[in-house]
């Protein structure tokens, strides 16, 4: 679903912290997701600019993308090209979330309705997102030239930063507790050092985090209050990439 953002002001008032109800992807998506396209230093050099930019993550090959609402798969974005601390709402401006059914865009707003920052639902992204046929990866693709997309509305310069996390969904939180993040875990300290710097024309660019785009397996964070059979392996990141084409 695409929304014209000339109505954004009304939308922010009317749908604060609500979720969309559009039908989610059918699970087959565009087939098995791979890191296709050009990355930093590629031949095109961003001369004419790519048509699309894709955010991709995969999970532990022993698991699969969870479709049962146990947790979320999230790309955090900072439109100001600053490092992202995954536990600090002040350090990211936008969030792309897959809840097992819908891909959605959330934007951080300030002092509405009370002091502080809040994540506000903006738009479903089901036309942009897909889950691979083998159910082990997902991706969201944006048309860089589409001025009506939330990606271009809220990330309004070429340079930005991104981080990938998985979270639980306890108590229906918009963004639950971090289960895994891009970079060695489960210690959350200094996770901002695994922020990915990116460019709309090039994808991920230097300085690239250590081991990018591969994430260590079986480094998820365990919470004792979750069910003993919680499928942690489904939320164990295997890789995170940003590419252009």
Backbone as CSV, one residue per row, in Angstrom:
resi,resn,N_x,N_y,N_z,CA_x,CA_y,CA_z,C_x,C_y,C_z
1,UNK,0.838,-1.181,0.000,0.000,0.000,0.000,0.874,1.232,0.000
2,UNK,0.624,2.164,-0.866,1.406,3.390,-0.914,0.530,4.556,-0.473
3,UNK,1.095,5.448,0.302,0.362,6.569,0.854,0.987,7.855,0.352
4,UNK,0.164,8.791,-0.118,0.668,10.094,-0.507,0.928,10.892,0.760
5,UNK,2.119,11.416,0.908,2.505,12.015,2.166,2.082,13.472,2.311
6,UNK,1.336,13.974,1.335,0.753,15.296,1.525,-0.301,15.255,2.621
7,UNK,-0.781,14.044,2.962,-1.746,13.894,4.037,-1.090,13.448,5.329
8,UNK,0.234,13.544,5.416,0.965,13.019,6.564,0.516,13.637,7.874
9,UNK,0.302,14.952,7.894,-0.052,15.607,9.146,-1.333,15.026,9.723
10,UNK,-2.330,14.838,8.877,-3.579,14.259,9.344,-3.372,12.823,9.789
11,UNK,-2.547,12.113,9.057,-2.324,10.715,9.354,-1.662,10.540,10.713
12,UNK,-0.689,11.392,11.038,0.006,11.279,12.311,-0.948,11.475,13.470
13,UNK,-1.930,12.353,13.305,-2.893,12.587,14.365,-3.834,11.407,14.501
14,UNK,-4.236,10.848,13.353,-5.290,9.846,13.358,-4.861,8.445,13.667
15,UNK,-3.564,8.126,13.432,-3.172,6.723,13.582,-2.003,6.545,14.529
16,UNK,-1.878,7.416,15.518,-0.744,7.358,16.434,-0.661,5.999,17.121
17,UNK,0.501,5.363,16.926,0.786,4.085,17.556,-0.244,3.017,17.261
18,UNK,-0.759,2.985,16.022,-1.654,1.918,15.611,-0.992,1.141,14.505
19,UNK,-1.489,-0.039,14.246,-0.891,-0.889,13.223,-1.854,-1.071,12.078
20,UNK,-1.320,-1.237,10.873,-2.152,-1.433,9.695,-2.705,-2.840,9.651
21,UNK,-3.729,-3.036,8.831,-4.411,-4.316,8.757,-4.350,-4.929,7.370
22,UNK,-3.578,-4.367,6.477,-3.513,-4.914,5.129,-2.921,-6.314,5.166
23,UNK,-3.353,-7.140,4.227,-2.863,-8.514,4.173,-1.374,-8.525,3.928
24,UNK,-0.680,-9.424,4.605,0.763,-9.505,4.481,1.177,-10.310,3.280
25,UNK,2.490,-10.462,3.079,3.011,-11.198,1.939,2.644,-12.662,2.046
26,UNK,2.596,-13.342,0.916,2.141,-14.731,0.913,3.220,-15.721,1.314
27,UNK,4.416,-15.235,1.581,5.482,-16.112,2.035,6.406,-16.542,0.919
28,UNK,5.939,-16.492,-0.316,6.809,-16.885,-1.420,7.653,-15.720,-1.881
29,UNK,7.118,-14.513,-1.752,7.870,-13.304,-2.074,8.476,-13.359,-3.456
30,UNK,9.741,-12.942,-3.527,10.457,-12.933,-4.793,11.400,-14.117,-4.908
31,UNK,11.130,-15.167,-4.141,12.040,-16.309,-4.143,13.116,-16.111,-3.101
32,UNK,14.055,-17.013,-3.075,15.110,-16.933,-2.077,15.865,-15.623,-2.205
33,UNK,15.931,-14.911,-1.097,16.546,-13.590,-1.107,18.059,-13.720,-1.096
34,UNK,18.711,-13.005,-2.002,20.167,-12.982,-2.035,20.630,-11.549,-2.081
35,UNK,21.896,-11.340,-1.804,22.454,-9.991,-1.818,22.817,-9.609,-3.243
36,UNK,21.795,-9.285,-4.028,22.020,-8.897,-5.407,22.224,-7.398,-5.491
37,UNK,22.746,-6.941,-6.614,22.907,-5.515,-6.820,24.335,-5.078,-6.594
38,UNK,24.541,-3.758,-6.529,25.883,-3.217,-6.400,26.114,-2.728,-4.991
39,UNK,27.330,-2.873,-4.492,27.685,-2.382,-3.177,28.756,-1.316,-3.328
40,UNK,29.250,-0.828,-2.193,30.240,0.243,-2.234,31.442,-0.167,-3.070
41,UNK,31.914,0.754,-3.912,33.073,0.487,-4.737,32.737,-0.241,-6.029
42,UNK,31.448,-0.503,-6.261,31.073,-1.211,-7.478,31.238,-0.306,-8.684
43,UNK,31.148,-0.925,-9.852,31.518,-0.229,-11.079,30.667,0.993,-11.361
44,UNK,29.377,0.970,-10.984,28.540,2.105,-11.366,28.906,3.364,-10.597
45,UNK,29.482,3.203,-9.394,29.951,4.360,-8.641,28.867,5.357,-8.305
46,UNK,27.603,4.980,-8.535,26.514,5.892,-8.247,26.384,6.995,-9.264
47,UNK,26.997,6.824,-10.430,27.016,7.898,-11.407,25.621,8.329,-11.812
48,UNK,24.784,7.374,-12.192,23.432,7.709,-12.611,22.429,7.384,-11.519
49,UNK,22.871,6.685,-10.504,21.981,6.307,-9.425,21.245,5.022,-9.741
50,UNK,21.067,4.156,-8.741,20.362,2.911,-8.954,18.857,3.132,-8.978
51,UNK,18.138,2.130,-9.354,16.685,2.203,-9.356,16.122,1.832,-7.993
52,UNK,16.775,0.873,-7.305,16.260,0.398,-6.030,17.372,0.253,-4.994
53,UNK,16.957,0.248,-3.735,17.839,-0.095,-2.628,17.135,-1.163,-1.806
54,UNK,17.879,-2.201,-1.414,17.292,-3.345,-0.723,17.968,-3.567,0.621
55,UNK,17.149,-3.757,1.654,17.600,-4.136,2.984,17.272,-5.620,3.150
56,UNK,18.284,-6.407,3.487,18.110,-7.860,3.528,18.664,-8.407,4.839
57,UNK,17.952,-9.356,5.433,18.493,-10.088,6.575,18.086,-11.553,6.460
58,UNK,18.942,-12.419,6.978,18.598,-13.832,7.062,18.844,-14.306,8.486
59,UNK,18.228,-15.439,8.825,18.361,-15.981,10.172,19.108,-17.306,10.121
60,UNK,19.418,-17.809,11.297,20.125,-19.078,11.454,19.529,-20.139,10.519
61,UNK,20.362,-20.810,9.726,19.826,-21.814,8.794,19.110,-22.964,9.475
62,UNK,19.270,-23.100,10.789,18.528,-24.113,11.530,17.127,-23.639,11.915
63,UNK,16.837,-22.354,11.656,15.532,-21.787,11.972,14.830,-21.300,10.731
64,UNK,13.841,-20.452,10.929,13.125,-19.830,9.819,12.476,-18.545,10.310
65,UNK,12.069,-17.709,9.370,11.385,-16.475,9.737,10.098,-16.838,10.466
66,UNK,9.940,-16.338,11.676,8.792,-16.686,12.505,7.537,-15.974,12.001
67,UNK,6.468,-16.733,11.792,5.217,-16.160,11.308,4.121,-16.237,12.369
68,UNK,4.480,-16.530,13.605,3.495,-16.783,14.654,3.362,-15.639,15.654
69,UNK,4.018,-14.516,15.389,3.884,-13.368,16.272,4.726,-13.417,17.528
70,UNK,5.743,-14.293,17.569,6.612,-14.354,18.740,7.510,-13.136,18.865
71,UNK,7.836,-12.516,17.734,8.746,-11.387,17.770,8.779,-10.649,16.449
72,UNK,9.744,-9.724,16.325,9.822,-8.836,15.170,11.211,-8.891,14.540
73,UNK,11.236,-8.622,13.237,12.468,-8.446,12.467,12.498,-6.983,12.059
74,UNK,13.577,-6.277,12.416,13.563,-4.822,12.336,14.836,-4.279,11.701
75,UNK,14.652,-3.290,10.813,15.750,-2.458,10.322,15.584,-1.089,10.969
76,UNK,16.575,-0.649,11.729,16.579,0.691,12.303,17.318,1.631,11.361
77,UNK,16.793,2.834,11.172,17.386,3.806,10.264,17.565,5.143,10.973
78,UNK,18.657,5.818,10.658,18.892,7.167,11.160,19.111,8.083,9.969
79,UNK,18.166,8.982,9.756,18.224,9.879,8.607,19.343,10.889,8.715
80,UNK,19.936,11.033,9.910,20.980,12.030,10.138,22.384,11.455,10.037
81,UNK,22.491,10.199,9.567,23.801,9.584,9.320,24.625,9.475,10.590
82,UNK,23.966,9.136,11.698,24.644,9.014,12.993,24.629,7.560,13.461
83,UNK,25.609,7.159,14.279,25.616,5.788,14.813,24.333,5.467,15.571
84,UNK,23.904,4.228,15.476,22.659,3.786,16.094,22.963,2.863,17.271
85,UNK,22.402,3.198,18.416,22.440,2.345,19.601,21.077,1.657,19.683
86,UNK,21.040,0.345,19.547,19.767,-0.351,19.342,18.830,-0.258,20.539
87,UNK,19.344,0.056,21.731,18.485,0.180,22.905,18.090,1.627,23.185
88,UNK,18.496,2.558,22.334,18.287,3.979,22.588,17.450,4.600,21.477
89,UNK,16.198,4.915,21.787,15.278,5.483,20.800,15.781,6.806,20.232
90,UNK,16.611,7.512,21.007,17.127,8.796,20.538,18.063,8.658,19.337
91,UNK,18.567,7.457,19.066,19.617,7.307,18.058,19.115,6.811,16.705
92,UNK,17.832,6.588,16.546,17.304,6.256,15.220,16.011,7.025,14.977
93,UNK,15.784,7.354,13.723,14.630,8.178,13.362,13.479,7.365,12.786
94,UNK,13.790,6.164,12.275,12.770,5.382,11.587,13.010,3.894,11.805
95,UNK,11.965,3.116,11.598,12.039,1.684,11.832,11.180,0.959,10.803
96,UNK,11.766,-0.038,10.141,11.025,-0.930,9.254,10.863,-2.250,9.996
97,UNK,9.618,-2.699,10.178,9.353,-3.864,11.015,8.538,-4.911,10.268
98,UNK,8.946,-6.179,10.417,8.133,-7.299,9.943,7.667,-8.083,11.165
99,UNK,6.355,-8.205,11.318,5.797,-8.850,12.506,5.356,-10.283,12.254
100,UNK,5.746,-10.843,11.109,5.327,-12.177,10.729,4.202,-12.169,9.730
101,UNK,3.519,-11.026,9.612,2.415,-10.873,8.657,2.641,-9.666,7.767
102,UNK,2.892,-8.514,8.379,3.022,-7.260,7.653,4.402,-6.631,7.788
103,UNK,4.850,-6.037,6.688,5.995,-5.130,6.702,5.440,-3.733,6.929
104,UNK,6.036,-2.988,7.882,5.494,-1.681,8.241,6.609,-0.675,8.492
105,UNK,6.294,0.588,8.222,7.221,1.689,8.489,6.724,2.459,9.707
106,UNK,7.632,2.702,10.652,7.357,3.541,11.812,8.326,4.716,11.805
107,UNK,7.815,5.879,12.199,8.632,7.092,12.252,8.630,7.624,13.680
108,UNK,9.790,8.112,14.117,9.903,8.690,15.450,9.445,10.134,15.425
109,UNK,8.523,10.467,16.307,8.092,11.861,16.435,8.352,12.319,17.864
110,UNK,8.392,13.625,18.035,8.780,14.204,19.309,7.616,14.947,19.937
111,UNK,7.459,14.765,21.254,6.492,15.522,22.051,5.075,15.427,21.493
112,UNK,4.646,14.223,21.191,3.271,14.023,20.745,2.797,12.655,21.251
113,UNK,1.881,12.627,22.187,1.168,13.789,22.769,1.830,14.350,24.026
114,UNK,2.924,13.741,24.503,3.595,14.229,25.706,5.094,14.253,25.468
115,UNK,5.868,14.872,26.349,7.309,14.990,26.109,7.978,13.642,25.882
116,UNK,8.974,13.641,25.022,9.701,12.424,24.703,9.522,12.033,23.251
117,UNK,10.085,10.884,22.892,9.997,10.392,21.528,9.058,9.197,21.470
118,UNK,8.330,9.099,20.362,7.384,8.014,20.168,7.496,7.487,18.747
119,UNK,7.308,6.185,18.601,7.277,5.585,17.274,5.838,5.551,16.784
120,UNK,5.616,6.091,15.609,4.285,6.204,15.043,4.192,5.411,13.752
121,UNK,3.163,4.578,13.642,2.937,3.827,12.413,2.648,4.790,11.269
122,UNK,3.330,4.586,10.136,3.155,5.452,8.972,2.484,4.719,7.824
123,UNK,3.006,3.529,7.486,2.513,2.882,6.269,2.850,1.405,6.265
124,UNK,1.950,0.598,5.684,2.303,-0.779,5.371,3.255,-0.792,4.185
125,UNK,4.160,-1.765,4.176,5.162,-1.890,3.121,5.067,-3.250,2.429
126,UNK,3.891,-3.835,2.432,3.756,-5.185,1.891,4.066,-5.273,0.405
127,UNK,3.933,-4.161,-0.309,4.318,-4.147,-1.721,5.828,-4.109,-1.890
128,UNK,6.542,-3.773,-0.823,8.000,-3.629,-0.888,8.749,-4.795,-0.264
129,UNK,8.089,-5.538,0.635,8.760,-6.583,1.382,8.415,-7.972,0.919
130,UNK,9.311,-8.913,1.177,9.068,-10.310,0.822,9.871,-11.226,1.734
131,UNK,9.360,-12.440,1.876,10.051,-13.497,2.614,10.482,-14.541,1.598
132,UNK,11.684,-15.063,1.755,12.214,-16.007,0.777,11.415,-17.305,0.777
133,UNK,11.517,-18.023,-0.333,10.801,-19.275,-0.476,11.192,-20.305,0.558
134,UNK,12.447,-20.292,1.007,12.878,-21.254,2.025,12.631,-20.751,3.443
135,UNK,12.011,-19.565,3.560,11.587,-19.009,4.850,12.742,-18.660,5.786
136,UNK,13.943,-18.496,5.261,15.071,-18.169,6.133,15.549,-16.727,5.986
137,UNK,14.957,-15.950,5.094,15.392,-14.569,4.927,14.225,-13.692,4.518
138,UNK,14.427,-12.398,4.688,13.436,-11.424,4.247,14.166,-10.212,3.706
139,UNK,13.454,-9.440,2.908,14.044,-8.228,2.367,12.955,-7.196,2.108
140,UNK,13.371,-5.927,2.111,12.492,-4.812,1.779,13.219,-3.975,0.746
141,UNK,12.549,-3.680,-0.359,13.157,-2.940,-1.463,12.387,-1.655,-1.715
142,UNK,13.121,-0.553,-1.880,12.512,0.748,-2.146,13.010,1.295,-3.473
143,UNK,12.111,1.932,-4.202,12.461,2.656,-5.416,13.040,4.007,-4.998
144,UNK,14.306,4.213,-5.291,14.978,5.443,-4.871,14.339,6.677,-5.494
145,UNK,13.705,6.509,-6.643,13.092,7.648,-7.321,11.647,7.895,-6.954
146,UNK,11.064,7.090,-6.060,9.652,7.218,-5.711,9.492,8.185,-4.543
147,UNK,9.115,9.413,-4.856,9.008,10.446,-3.833,7.881,10.174,-2.845
148,UNK,6.940,9.294,-3.184,5.806,9.029,-2.305,6.100,7.968,-1.253
149,UNK,7.244,7.281,-1.358,7.539,6.210,-0.410,8.052,6.803,0.902
150,UNK,7.788,6.143,2.040,8.311,6.661,3.305,9.827,6.699,3.337
151,UNK,10.474,5.803,2.596,11.938,5.808,2.575,12.463,7.151,2.090
152,UNK,11.906,7.666,1.010,12.374,8.943,0.476,11.800,10.137,1.230
153,UNK,10.642,9.959,1.861,10.052,11.046,2.637,10.842,11.320,3.913
154,UNK,11.225,10.255,4.616,11.868,10.428,5.914,13.384,10.306,5.859
155,UNK,13.907,9.588,4.886,15.360,9.553,4.663,15.606,10.480,3.486
156,UNK,15.688,11.758,3.771,15.628,12.760,2.703,16.985,13.274,2.244
157,UNK,18.065,12.574,2.619,19.372,12.824,2.028,19.933,11.489,1.563
158,UNK,20.983,11.517,0.773,21.545,10.258,0.282,22.189,9.433,1.386
159,UNK,22.810,10.083,2.361,23.535,9.359,3.402,22.633,9.093,4.611
160,UNK,22.739,7.897,5.150,21.978,7.525,6.334,22.695,6.353,7.001
161,UNK,22.215,5.943,8.154,22.777,4.774,8.827,21.674,3.765,9.101
162,UNK,22.090,2.506,9.327,21.129,1.433,9.554,21.702,0.409,10.527
163,UNK,20.816,-0.305,11.167,21.177,-1.392,12.074,20.083,-2.440,11.945
164,UNK,20.404,-3.689,12.179,19.419,-4.770,12.105,19.287,-5.423,13.463
165,UNK,18.059,-5.668,13.889,17.809,-6.339,15.151,16.619,-7.282,15.013
166,UNK,16.549,-8.231,15.929,15.329,-9.003,16.131,14.914,-8.794,17.583
167,UNK,13.619,-8.820,17.837,13.113,-8.578,19.181,11.985,-9.540,19.508
168,UNK,11.651,-9.633,20.786,10.439,-10.352,21.143,9.245,-9.415,20.961
169,UNK,8.044,-9.923,21.190,6.829,-9.120,21.036,6.007,-9.142,22.320
170,UNK,6.680,-9.289,23.450,5.991,-9.392,24.732,5.067,-8.203,24.967
171,UNK,3.830,-8.505,25.366,2.812,-7.492,25.669,2.488,-6.615,24.467
172,UNK,2.747,-7.110,23.260,2.396,-6.356,22.062,3.220,-5.107,21.852
173,UNK,4.428,-5.071,22.397,5.279,-3.888,22.254,5.525,-3.571,20.786
174,UNK,5.584,-2.290,20.462,5.877,-1.892,19.084,7.274,-2.334,18.695
175,UNK,8.204,-2.195,19.608,9.555,-2.708,19.403,9.990,-3.350,20.702
176,UNK,9.977,-4.677,20.748,10.229,-5.386,21.993,11.692,-5.379,22.404
177,UNK,12.034,-6.292,23.282,13.408,-6.407,23.783,14.292,-7.063,22.729
178,UNK,15.513,-6.579,22.638,16.435,-7.091,21.624,16.775,-8.553,21.911
179,UNK,16.586,-9.405,20.901,16.991,-10.804,20.970,18.362,-11.008,20.331
180,UNK,18.564,-10.355,19.189,19.858,-10.390,18.512,20.004,-9.104,17.723
181,UNK,21.237,-8.685,17.531,21.504,-7.484,16.743,22.692,-7.770,15.846
182,UNK,22.818,-7.009,14.789,23.960,-7.215,13.917,25.237,-6.878,14.671
183,UNK,26.115,-7.865,14.775,27.332,-7.741,15.565,27.357,-8.793,16.651
184,UNK,28.529,-9.167,17.129,28.623,-10.221,18.138,27.831,-9.890,19.393
185,UNK,27.014,-10.821,19.828,26.263,-10.700,21.066,26.715,-11.803,22.006
186,UNK,25.990,-12.014,23.110,24.744,-11.315,23.465,24.949,-10.021,24.251
187,UNK,26.172,-9.585,24.450,26.437,-8.350,25.189,26.027,-7.150,24.343
188,UNK,25.118,-6.343,24.867,24.619,-5.190,24.122,25.569,-3.996,24.161
189,UNK,26.593,-4.048,24.984,27.512,-2.907,25.097,28.204,-2.638,23.768
190,UNK,28.284,-1.366,23.414,28.988,-0.904,22.212,28.410,-1.465,20.914
191,UNK,27.120,-1.808,20.907,26.553,-2.318,19.664,26.470,-1.247,18.584
192,UNK,26.598,0.035,18.980,26.576,1.097,17.964,27.765,0.993,17.024
193,UNK,28.814,0.284,17.429,29.971,0.121,16.547,29.641,-0.772,15.351
194,UNK,28.483,-1.413,15.382,28.058,-2.246,14.254,27.001,-1.550,13.402
195,UNK,26.882,-0.234,13.585,26.057,0.571,12.688,26.608,0.473,11.270
196,UNK,25.708,0.348,10.311,26.100,0.324,8.897,25.856,1.706,8.303
197,UNK,26.895,2.321,7.758,26.751,3.574,7.037,26.377,3.249,5.595
198,UNK,25.431,4.003,5.060,24.916,3.656,3.734,24.615,4.900,2.929
199,UNK,24.462,4.671,1.640,24.176,5.721,0.669,23.089,5.197,-0.262
200,UNK,22.119,6.046,-0.582,21.033,5.620,-1.466,21.532,5.165,-2.830
201,UNK,22.676,5.704,-3.265,23.196,5.388,-4.585,24.164,4.216,-4.583
202,UNK,24.701,3.874,-3.400,25.758,2.868,-3.351,25.449,1.676,-2.461
203,UNK,24.480,1.797,-1.565,24.264,0.766,-0.563,25.205,0.979,0.602
204,UNK,25.639,-0.114,1.246,26.551,-0.013,2.382,27.898,0.545,1.933
205,UNK,28.462,1.460,2.733,29.731,2.096,2.380,30.676,2.062,3.578
206,UNK,31.935,2.322,3.336,32.930,2.388,4.408,32.629,3.552,5.350
207,UNK,32.923,3.411,6.644,33.547,2.241,7.278,32.523,1.136,7.540
208,UNK,32.814,-0.070,7.087,31.911,-1.196,7.294,32.223,-1.865,8.631
209,UNK,31.199,-2.294,9.366,31.455,-2.967,10.642,32.227,-4.267,10.446
210,UNK,32.893,-4.703,11.486,33.615,-5.972,11.430,32.683,-7.105,11.056
211,UNK,33.148,-7.972,10.159,32.431,-9.164,9.709,31.250,-8.882,8.786
212,UNK,30.967,-7.602,8.504,29.840,-7.291,7.625,29.985,-8.033,6.298
213,UNK,28.924,-8.672,5.777,27.536,-8.684,6.273,27.173,-9.900,7.115
214,UNK,28.155,-10.723,7.524,27.860,-11.972,8.233,27.793,-11.732,9.737
215,UNK,26.757,-12.269,10.383,26.599,-12.125,11.824,26.858,-13.460,12.510
216,UNK,27.555,-13.455,13.657,27.815,-14.715,14.359,26.515,-15.437,14.729
217,UNK,26.516,-16.750,14.601,25.332,-17.541,14.935,25.317,-17.895,16.412
218,UNK,24.104,-18.152,16.903,23.896,-18.615,18.283,24.404,-17.625,19.326
219,UNK,24.260,-16.331,19.023,24.678,-15.304,19.983,23.484,-14.493,20.475
220,UNK,22.304,-15.110,20.460,21.088,-14.408,20.858,21.029,-14.224,22.372
221,UNK,20.204,-13.265,22.779,20.014,-12.931,24.187,18.821,-13.724,24.719
222,UNK,18.981,-14.395,25.835,17.926,-15.223,26.413,17.265,-14.495,27.576
223,UNK,15.919,-14.498,27.592,15.152,-13.876,28.665,14.404,-14.950,29.447
224,UNK,14.606,-15.014,30.753,14.020,-16.107,31.537,12.501,-16.082,31.603
225,UNK,11.889,-14.922,31.311,10.433,-14.865,31.417,9.727,-15.327,30.145
226,UNK,10.483,-15.594,29.067,9.862,-16.125,27.855,9.649,-17.623,28.018
227,UNK,8.701,-18.149,27.239,8.390,-19.574,27.328,9.636,-20.411,27.075
228,UNK,9.702,-21.557,27.740,10.880,-22.418,27.627,11.095,-22.897,26.196
229,UNK,10.024,-22.934,25.412,10.147,-23.379,24.020,10.179,-22.202,23.040
230,UNK,10.508,-21.004,23.545,10.575,-19.847,22.648,11.588,-20.141,21.544
231,UNK,11.210,-19.920,20.281,12.090,-20.296,19.155,13.203,-19.292,18.895
232,UNK,14.151,-19.201,19.823,15.224,-18.218,19.707,15.969,-18.331,18.376
233,UNK,16.170,-19.551,17.896,16.958,-19.721,16.683,16.304,-19.018,15.503
234,UNK,14.969,-18.846,15.545,14.263,-18.132,14.479,14.609,-16.648,14.459
235,UNK,15.130,-16.146,15.562,15.461,-14.726,15.665,16.967,-14.503,15.784
236,UNK,17.743,-15.518,15.438,19.199,-15.443,15.462,19.688,-14.973,14.099
237,UNK,20.134,-13.720,14.013,20.578,-13.154,12.742,21.760,-13.922,12.165
238,UNK,21.741,-14.098,10.847,22.869,-14.734,10.148,23.602,-13.732,9.271
239,UNK,22.875,-12.792,8.664,23.532,-11.726,7.911,22.598,-10.546,7.728
240,UNK,23.188,-9.426,7.381,22.466,-8.167,7.166,23.210,-7.417,6.077
241,UNK,22.479,-6.995,5.044,23.138,-6.334,3.920,22.243,-5.229,3.379
242,UNK,22.881,-4.240,2.760,22.178,-3.154,2.067,22.801,-3.052,0.686
243,UNK,22.000,-3.273,-0.342,22.514,-3.264,-1.706,21.646,-2.409,-2.607
244,UNK,22.209,-2.024,-3.732,21.469,-1.236,-4.713,21.509,-1.922,-6.068
245,UNK,20.566,-1.561,-6.900,20.491,-2.161,-8.232,19.886,-1.186,-9.213
